[in-house]
């Protein structure tokens, strides 16, 4: 299996890419990180912006959650039949971004593991 999604063991910003892969029926591997592994990964220079999720697709790597989801949708012919359908898909993806942004720090894996944020 050459496709990997590298992220924390949480849905978060990697979930939309996982959903695209599931809808496509594509095989992939979840590579779960903790903060120690993230630090080591940053040292390799593989993370263009020092952030995850990270997609590995053979010899191709990509960061930024929405870029990854769009890449996968295009790869698996799930990006619409024409420019109008593509625009509708973009609208749905942008709505997803708005929703995730509103969740704020409570969507963070670290919150659930250590409950450092207080209500």
N, C-alpha and C positions, 0 to 999 in steps of 0.2 A: 504494500500500500504506500503510495508516494505522497498522498495529501495528508498534511497534518495541520490541525488548529492548535496553536500554542497559547494557553490562557490559564487563568486561575480555575480551580474546580467550582465554577459558578456560571450562571447563564450570562449575565452582564453583556458586555459589548461584543462578545464572540457568538452570542446565541443566534443572531440573524444569519450569520454565515453557516452555522450548523443546520439551521432550518432550510436554507437553500440546498445544502448537500443532501439532507434527508428527502426533500421534495424531488430532487434529481435522482434519487436512488443511488447516489455515489458512495463509495467506500471512503472512509477517512479515519484518522486516528486523532483522538484528543490527547494532547500532551499537557498534563497538569503541572502548573507552577506553584511554588510558594515564593515568599519574598526573597529567600536566600537564592533560589534557582533563578529568579528574575535578575538579581544582581549579577550573577555569573553570566547570564545571557547578555546583559548589557555590555559586559566586558568584551564579548566576542565581536561587537560592532554589527551584529546581525539586525538589531533594532534601529531602523533609520531615525526614529524620534525618541528612542529610549522607552517605548511603550509597547504594550501588547493590546489586542491580539496580534499574533503573527501567523501568517499562512505560509506553509512550505508546500510547494507543488513541484516535486522533482527538484530541478536545479533552480527554480524560481521562488523567490521569497517576496512577501508583500506585507506591509503593516498598514494600519488605519482601517478600522472595522467596516466602514461603508465602502471603501475602495475594494476591500476583500470580498464583501457580499456582491458588489456589482461585477467584479471579475468572475466570480463563481457562477453568477446568474448568466452572464454572457457565455462562459465556457460551456454551460449545460443547456444552452438555448432556452433560457427562462427569462429573457429580458424583453419580451414582447415581439409581436410580429411586424410592427411598424413604429414610426416615431411617436405616434399618439399613445400607443400602449406603453412604450418606453417611458413617456412622460408621466403616465398614471402610476407606473411602478416607482418612478422617482418620488412622486408625491407620497406614496405609502412609506417608502424608506425614510423620507424626511419627517414624516409623522412619528415613525419609530424613534428617530434621533431626538425629537422633542420630548417624547415620553421618557426615554432613558435619562435625558438631561434633567428632567424634573425629579427623578428619583434621588439624585444627588449622591452624597456619600453613603447612603444606606444601600446602594446597589453594589457597594464595594465588598469584595471577598474578605478583606481584613476586618471590616465591621462585624461580619457574622462569626469570624473565628475568635476575635478578641473583644468584641463589643466595646470598643473604645469611644464611640460617639454616644453622647447622651442626648436624650430627647428634651 
